[in-house]
C-alpha cells in the first residue's frame, strides 16, 4: 500500500504518515469491532479520511496532500473491488539508491521504507545510535521529496548504476533475518522478502552476475536455517550442523543460480556464494576444503572493506592454518571499527581463550542462543587451557 500511494503521490513522508494514522485507528477500532472483511480497504478509507481532516486544519497541507488523496482514492477503489495491488516496491528500492541520497543511508532507508524494519534494529545493525539513524532516515526521505526523485524503476543505465547499493540493502535485510525472531518478530518473513526481492532483481536484470551471486548466496545460507538450532533451540555452529537437515532443493537452486552467473565478472556476492558452495559440499559427503575457503575469503576481502568479510576471513585462516594465522588477520583490522562488532570478539575469543574476549563477545550478543553457546565455549576453553582450533 505504501509503495502504491508513494509512487503516485511522490510524497513518501506524507504517505507513511497517512498510513500510520490509519493503522493507529485500526489498533483502536478492530479489537472492539473485529477485523473487517477487507482490511486493506478499511485502512485506505481511514487514511483518506485522515488526509481530509488534516487538510481542513491546514490549507498548505491541503495542496500538498491532494496528489496523495487522489492516489488513496484509486487504491481504495481497488481494495473494495478486491483487485490485487501491484507490487511496486521495486521502484522504491531503486529510489532509495538514488545518487542524491547519501551512500551511508541507502541500505538503511531501503530496510525502513521497503521492508518496514524498525529504525532501532537498523541502527544496531549499522553500529550507530537509534537517534542518529532516525535523523538520517528523516533527512533521506525529505531529500526524496525535495529532489523530486521518482519512486519507480529507472532506465536501464540508471538501474545499473544503483544496482550495487540495491544488492547491499537486500543482503542487509537478509542478514537481519538471522537474528532471533523474538527481537523484532517475523525473522523468517524478512528472509523470504529478501529472497523475493533477490529473485525479482534477477528477473529484471538477468545479465547481471552479481544479482545472481547474491541470490545464490542467500539460497545457500537459507538452506541451513533449520539446522542452526537443535531440539532445545540451542545454537549449532556450521561445522557441527547435520547436513541431512539442510534443504536440498534450496542448495540445488543456489548451485544452478551460481553457475548461471558465469565467471566473466566475478564480484563480492559471487565469491561469498562460492564460499557457501564449498561448505555445501558436506551435503554430498565431502569434507570442507578450508585452504580453498581461506583463499576465497582473501579474494573477497580484496574486493570489499566489509568488516564481516574480514572477520570471517580470519576464522577461515584459523581453520586452514591455525590460531596464529587467525589472530594475525584480526590484529590487522582497525580497532575502532571492530570494538563494538560482536563477531570480531567471538572469533578472537575462540582463538585466544582469553576470558575477557569471551565476556566482550557475550556482552555484545543480541541472541540468547548465541550467548549460551559462547558461555559454554568459554567454560570449555578454560578447562582445555588451549585455543579450540576445531570448532567455530
N, C-alpha and C positions, 0 to 999 in steps of 0.2 A: 504493500500500500504506500509506503514511504517513497519507494522508487517511482511508482506511478504518479504520485502527486508532485514530487520534486521535479521530475523530468518535464512535466507540463507547465509548472509554475515558475521553474528555475529559481526557486527560493527554498533552499534546503532547511534553513533555520525555521522559517515560518511553518513549513510542512511538518517538521518534527514537533514544534510547539502545539500545533493543532491536533496532531495525533496523540501527543502526550496528554493533552486536556481530555480527549475522548477516552483514553484508557483510564484516566483518573475517574471519570464519570462512570465508566463500566465497573470499576472496583467498588464504587459506592452503590451502584444500582443492581448489578447482577446477583450478588449474594441474597438480595431481598426478593427479587422478581424472577430469578432464574436466567440462564444463558439463553439469549434469543436464538431463533431458528437459523438466522443468517447473521452471525456476529460481525462479519466484516461490514455488511451494510449498516448495521446499527452503529458501529464505530464511525463510519464515514458520515452518517447523518449527524452524529454528535459533533464531529469535527467541524462540519459545515455550520452548524448552529453556533458553535463557539466562535467561529470566524465572524458570523453576523453580529453576535454580542460584542465582540471586540471592536468591530467597525463602528458600532453605534457609540462606543465610548471614545473613539479616536478617529477623526476624519482622515488623518495622514495614513493610519494603518489601513483604512478602507481602500485607499488607492493601491497600497502595497499588496493587500490581500486579495484583490479582485481576480488575478490570474489563478491563485490557489483555490478560490471559491469556485471558479468555473471548472477547474480540474477535479475538485471534490464532488461536484455535481455529476460529472461524467463517470467518476469512479463509483459513486453511489448508485447510479442507474445500472451499471454493470453488476454490482453486488446484489441488488434486489432482483435483477433478472437472472441471477445465478450463472452469469457468464464469467469464466475464469479470468483472473488478472494475468496479463502478460508479465513475465519475469524480466523486468528492466533493470535489475541490479547491476548488470554488466556495464551499463552506461555510467552508473555512479562509481563503479570500481575504477574505470579509466579516468573519470573526473578527479578522483582522489589522487591520482598520479600525475595530474597536470603540472607542467613545468612551473606555473605560477605558485604552486603550493610548495612550501619549504620541504626539502627532501627528508628532513628528520621526522616530519609528521605525516608523511604519506601513508605508511603502513598503519600507524595508529588510527588515522582518520578512516581508513577503509574498515578496520576492525569495529570502530564505533558506529559508523554510518551504515555500512552494508550488512554487517553481521550482528550489530547490536550489543557488542561486548561492553561490559561496564568499564568506565574510564579508570577506576581504581585498579582493576585487574590488568588493563593495558599498561598502566603506569608501572606496576610490579614487573611486568614482562620486559619493559624497556628501561628499567632501572632508574626511574625518576619519581618524584613525589606525585601523589594523586592530584594535588592542586596545580602543579606545574603542567601536568598532562592535560587537565581540564582547560587551562588557559590556552594551551597550544591548539586544542581542538576547536575552541571558540573562535580563535583568530583564523584558523584554516577555513572554517565554514563561512566566516564573514568574507574571506578572500574569494571564495567561490562565487558569492553573490556580487561582490564589488567588481570582480573581473568579468562577470557575465559568462563564467565557464559553463558550457553546455553539459548537461548530465546525460550524455549519450555516447555510444561507441564512436570514437573519432575516425578519421580517414585512416587508410592502411598505414601510411607513413607515420602519422602521429601515434597510432596504436603501437607500432614497432618501437618508437622512442620511449614509450611509457611502460613497455612490457616488463622490464626488469623489476620496476617498483611494484607492479601488479603481482608478479610472481612472489616477490618478497612478502607482500602483505598476505597473500593466500597461505604461504608457508607459516607465517607468524600465527595465523588463525589456527592452522592445523597443530602447531606446537602447543598452543593454549589448550587444545582439546585433550592433551595428555596429562593435564593436572587432575587432581582428584575431583570427581563430579560434585562433591559436597562443597567445594569452594564457591562455585557460582552456578552449578547445575547445568545440565544439558551438554556435558563434555562430548558425548557420543554424537549428539546433534551437530555440534560445531565441527567435528571431524567430517561428518557427512556433507555439511555445507561446503567445507574446504575442498573435498573431493569433487563435489558437483561443480564448483567454480573451476577447478583444475581441468575437468573434462570439458567444460564449456569453452575455456580458453583454447584447448587443443582443437576443438571443433571449429572455432573462429579462426585460428592461426595454425593450420595443420603442418605448415612447413617450418615452424619454429622449434628447433631441437630442445631448447631449454624448457619450453612449455611441456613437452613430453617427458623431459627429465624430471621436472617437479612432480608431475602426475605419477610417474613410476616410483619416485622416492616415497610419496605419501602412501601409495598402494602397498609397497613393501613393509613400511612401518605399521600400517593399519592391519596387515595380515597377522601381526603378532599381538594385537590388542588383548585377546582372551588369554594369552599365555603370560601376561605381565603380572598377574595376581594368582596366588594359589587358592586352595579351597577356603582358607581363613582370611582371604583378601590381603595377604602379606605380599610385599613387592618381590618379584623374581627377576634377577638380572638376566641380560640377554643370553649369556652362555650357560645359564642354568635352566633356561626355558626348555620345555618339551616340544621339539619341532612338530610332533604329531598334533599339537594344538594350534599350529599355525594354519591359516586359511590357504589351502592350495589354489582355489580359484583366483584369489587376490594376487598370490605370488605369480601365477601364470599370466595374469593380465599385466602385472608390473614388468615381467621379463619381456613380454611382447612389446609393451609401450617403450621400454628402453631400447630394444633392438631397432624399432622404427624411428627413434631419434637420430640414428646414424652416428657417424664419427667425424664428420667434416668440420664441426664447430663445437668442440666439447667445452661445456661450461660447468659452473658450480653444481647445479642440480643434477646434471648427468653424472658427475663424479660421485655425488652423495648417493645417487641411485645405484651406481656400480658398487659402492661400498656395501650397501644393503643387499645387493645381489650376491656378493661374496658371503655374507652371513647366511643368506637364504639357502646356500648350498647344503647346509646341515639338514634341511628337509629332504635332501636326496641321499643322505648318508655320508656326506663329505665332511671333513674337518675344516674349520675356518683357517684360511691361509693368512696369518697375522702379518707376515712380511709384506705380502701384496696389499693388505688393507692399510698398513702403515704408509706404503708408497703412494697409494691413492689419496690418503689424507695429506701427505706432503704436497701433492699436486693441487688438492683442494685449497690448502692454506695459501698457496702461491696465487690463487685467484680471488680470494676473499679475505677481508680483515675481520670476519665474524669471530667473536670470542668463543662461541660454542664450537666452531670448527677447530680452533686451535687447541682447546681443552680435549676434545675428542681425539685429536691427533696425538696429544701427549699420552692418552690412555692406550692408543694403538701401539705407540712406540714402546710403552711399558710391556705390553703383551708380546711384542715381537723381539725386543732387545733387552728387556729387564728394567727394573726400577730406576737406575741412574739415568737411563735414556728418557724416561717419562719426566723425571724431575728437571732435566736439562731443558726440555721443551717448556715446562711450566715456569721455570725461573726466568726464561727469556721474555715472558709476557709482561705487559705494562701493569704494574702493581695497582695503580689507580683504577684501571678497568676491571681487574679481577677481584678487587677487595670485597665487593658485595655479590659476587657471582657464585651461587651455590655449587654448580657442577665443578668449578675450579677447586674448591675446598674438598669436595668429595673425592675427586681423583687424587689430589695431593695427599689427603689422609690415607688413602688406600696404599700409597707407596712410601709414606714416611712412618706410619704407625704413631704419629705424634697425637696424643690425646687432645691437644689444643686445636689441631687441624680438624679432627673429628667433631669437636664441640662447635667449631665455626660452621662446618658443613651442616650439622644437625640444627643449629640455631637459625640458619637461613632457609631451611626446608619449609615448604608450604604444604607438603603432603605427609600425612600421618604415617602412611605405609613406608615412605622413604625414610622418615625419621626413625621408625622402628628398625628398618633394615640397617641403617648406619649405626644405630646404637648397638645392635648385635655384632656388627662388623668391628666396632670399637673394642668391645669386650674380647672377641676372638683374637684380634690383632695384639692386644695387650697380653693375652695368655700365650700367644705364639712367640712374641718378642721379636718378630722379623716381618718385613713387608710381605703382604699377601699378593704374590705375583700371579696367582692362578685365577682369581675370581674378581670381577668388577661388574 
